[in-house]
Amino acid sequence: MKKLGFLFLILLCFQSIVFSQDATTLLNKVKAKINLVNDYTATGKMKTDITFIKAPIGKVTVYFKKPNKFKLKKENGISILPKGGVSINIGAIINVEDFDIIDSGEEIIDNTITRKIILLPKNETNDVALSTMYIDAEKLLVKKVVTTTKENGTYQILISYGNYSQYGLPDKVVFGFNTKDYKMPKGITMEFDDEGKKEMREKMKNKKGKVEIMYNTYIINKGINDAIFN
């Protein structure tokens, strides 16, 4: 019986190693697809749904340039976005050398069977404490990301694809986050007395915030001047 138990333990360890290797291979394939895009300029619309902020649907222009330059411009107003959320670079997260990788099986996201892969940072100084990715292994597309950070709480990203899926670029991105962890962007100030601050904290407690970006067009790999990001 002891020998059987020992053999079973070896089998479990071997299976875990194989799954890890498969997950690493999958992540590298997804990253290779994303890395086809050196830069892009995209247009679209943004909808904000946050308890304490009233923001109309507005037109946006989004700029990206490797490795991690990102800028979003909103027409007629300041963009209200969860810090660290919208500018997330999926390609930067998928750095297998910086993370321990755990294959957690499969899960259905948006009627698609996805591989659930957990990423644990090896570097303790990383702001990311844990990130879970749900990947369409057949199309090499990230469908969902749930990330827990040390400074900005936990946020979720749901990603839908269409005309630009061959580049791994979305048609729609939905950012969900807890408003109690929300940090106001630069340029927005709200002044309250002590009673007002208490009321605001109560409003924000256990509430969900959501930001949706619906992309219309992309201009891909045509070059972007670095001055855009200043």
ABEGO torsion letter per residue (X at the ends): XAAAAAAAAAAAAAAAAAAAAAAAAAAAAAAAAAAABABBBBBBBBBBBBAABBBBBBBBBBBBBOAABBBBBBBGEBBBBBBGAAABBAAAABBAAABBBBBAEBBBBGGBBBBBBBBBBABAABABABBBBBBBAAAGBBABBBBBBAAAEBBBBBBBBBAAAAAGBBABBBBBBBAAABBBBBGBBBBBBAAAAAAAAAAABGBBBBBBBBBABBBBGAEBBAAAAX
